[in-house]
């Protein structure tokens, strides 16, 4: 019989009912090779699993009656962890890329930054465009907001605005997300 040792980081073992923790009066039992053993009491199914030196694991608790399988719990837990790792690996990570500029940026430099932003957005990343203000530029923050709106307007074909332009201390930023 397998015993629960240590904590498993991926699956919640408290949710899985095994062996004598199964309290349902009747369960549908599946054998170790996948054959149907029929509907029996949970005590009878537990005894049958103990004879085979395996565990009785509740696979489908919402079925009527619940479905239990006679298997090695260690192997079952390992396959569950493997499936969860694989699902985690297949998730796409969305990064937040940032482009920094000053409010008195030249047109050609702005076009270069726009092209870099377009590359980030087409590859599926979010984009944060930040204007950094220094010294006397701080007095003209509101007038410089048009640089960010021009930037966003140039990229309307491949992006949409998630957060509009907002001043945060010495910076003003806008967040763009790629269009699906």
C-alpha positions in Angstrom: 0.0 0.0 0.0 1.3 3.4 -0.9 1.3 6.0 1.9 1.2 9.8 1.5 4.7 11.1 2.2 5.6 14.8 2.1 3.9 17.5 0.2 3.4 17.5 -3.6 3.5 21.0 -5.0 1.3 20.5 -8.0 -1.7 18.4 -6.9 -3.7 18.8 -3.8 -3.6 15.4 -2.1 -6.4 16.4 0.3 -8.8 16.4 -2.7 -7.9 12.8 -3.7 -9.6 10.1 -1.7 -7.8 6.8 -1.4 -8.3 3.5 0.3 -10.2 3.8 3.6 -10.8 7.5 3.1 -13.5 6.7 0.6 -16.8 7.0 2.5 -19.4 6.3 -0.2 -21.6 3.4 0.4 -21.3 2.0 -3.2 -18.7 2.6 -5.8 -18.1 1.5 -9.4 -14.7 -0.3 -9.4 -12.3 -0.5 -12.3 -9.4 -3.1 -12.1 -5.7 -2.4 -12.6 -5.8 -3.4 -16.3 -8.9 -1.3 -17.0 -11.6 -4.0 -16.8 -14.9 -3.2 -15.0 -15.3 -5.1 -11.7 -18.8 -3.8 -11.1 -20.6 -1.9 -8.4 -19.7 -2.9 -4.8 -19.5 -1.4 -1.4 -16.4 0.7 -0.7 -15.2 -1.6 2.0 -15.4 -4.6 -0.3 -13.5 -2.6 -3.0 -10.9 -1.6 -0.5 -10.4 -5.3 0.5 -10.1 -6.3 -3.1 -7.4 -3.6 -3.7 -5.6 -4.8 -0.5 -5.5 -8.4 -1.8 -3.7 -7.1 -5.0 -1.4 -5.0 -2.8 -2.6 -1.8 -4.7 -4.6 1.2 -3.7 -8.2 2.1 -4.3 -8.3 5.7 -5.7 -11.5 7.6 -6.3 -11.1 8.8 -10.0 -14.5 10.3 -10.7 -16.2 11.6 -7.5 -19.1 13.3 -9.3 -20.4 10.2 -11.1 -23.3 8.2 -9.8 -22.1 5.9 -8.2 -18.5 7.4 -7.9 -15.8 5.6 -9.9 -12.8 4.1 -8.2 -9.8 2.4 -9.7 -7.4 -0.1 -8.3 -4.0 1.3 -9.1 -0.6 2.1 -7.5 -1.2 5.5 -6.0 2.5 6.6 -6.4 2.3 6.0 -10.1 -1.0 7.8 -10.4 0.3 10.8 -8.5 3.4 10.9 -10.7 1.3 10.9 -13.9 -0.9 13.7 -12.5 2.2 15.8 -11.7 3.6 15.1 -15.2 0.3 16.2 -16.9 0.3 19.4 -14.8 3.9 20.2 -15.7 3.1 19.7 -19.3 0.1 22.0 -19.1 2.2 24.6 -17.4 4.9 24.3 -20.1 2.4 24.8 -22.9 1.1 28.1 -21.4 2.2 31.2 -23.3 4.0 33.7 -21.1 3.1 37.3 -22.0 5.9 39.7 -21.2 5.6 43.4 -20.7 8.2 45.2 -22.9 9.0 48.8 -22.2 10.1 51.6 -24.5 11.5 54.7 -22.9 11.6 58.2 -24.5 12.0 61.8 -23.6 9.3 64.3 -24.5 11.5 66.2 -27.0 12.2 63.1 -29.2 13.0 63.7 -32.9 10.6 62.4 -35.6 13.1 59.8 -37.0 13.9 58.6 -33.5 10.2 58.3 -32.7 9.7 56.3 -35.9 12.5 53.9 -34.9 10.8 53.4 -31.5 7.5 52.8 -33.2 9.0 50.1 -35.4 10.5 48.5 -32.3 7.1 48.6 -30.6 5.5 47.1 -33.6 7.9 44.1 -33.4 7.1 43.6 -29.7 3.3 43.7 -30.3 3.4 41.4 -33.3 5.4 38.8 -31.3 2.5 38.8 -28.7 4.0 41.0 -25.9 2.4 43.8 -24.1 4.1 47.2 -24.6 4.6 50.0 -22.0 5.7 53.3 -23.6 7.2 55.6 -21.0 8.1 59.3 -21.3 10.8 60.4 -18.8 10.8 64.0 -17.7 13.8 65.7 -16.2 14.3 69.1 -14.8 12.3 71.8 -16.5 10.5 69.2 -18.7 8.4 68.5 -15.6 6.6 71.8 -16.0 5.3 70.8 -19.5 4.1 67.3 -18.7 0.5 67.9 -20.0 1.7 69.4 -23.3 4.0 66.3 -23.9 1.1 63.8 -23.7 0.6 64.1 -27.4 3.8 62.1 -28.0 2.3 59.0 -26.3 -1.1 59.4 -28.1 0.8 59.8 -31.5 2.7 56.6 -30.6 -0.5 54.7 -29.9 -2.2 56.1 -33.0 0.6 54.9 -35.2 0.2 51.3 -33.8 -3.6 51.1 -34.0 -3.4 48.5 -36.7 -1.7 45.9 -34.4 -2.6 47.1 -30.9 -5.2 48.5 -28.6 -4.8 50.8 -25.6 -5.1 48.9 -22.3 -4.2 51.8 -20.0 -4.4 55.4 -21.3 -1.6 57.9 -20.7 -1.1 58.5 -17.0 1.5 60.6 -15.1 3.4 58.7 -12.4 6.0 60.9 -10.7 8.6 61.9 -13.2 7.2 59.5 -15.8 4.1 59.3 -18.0 3.2 56.0 -19.5 0.7 54.2 -21.7 0.2 50.4 -22.0 -0.7 48.8 -25.3 -1.8 45.2 -25.9 -1.6 43.3 -29.2 -4.8 42.8 -31.2 -5.9 39.2 -31.5 
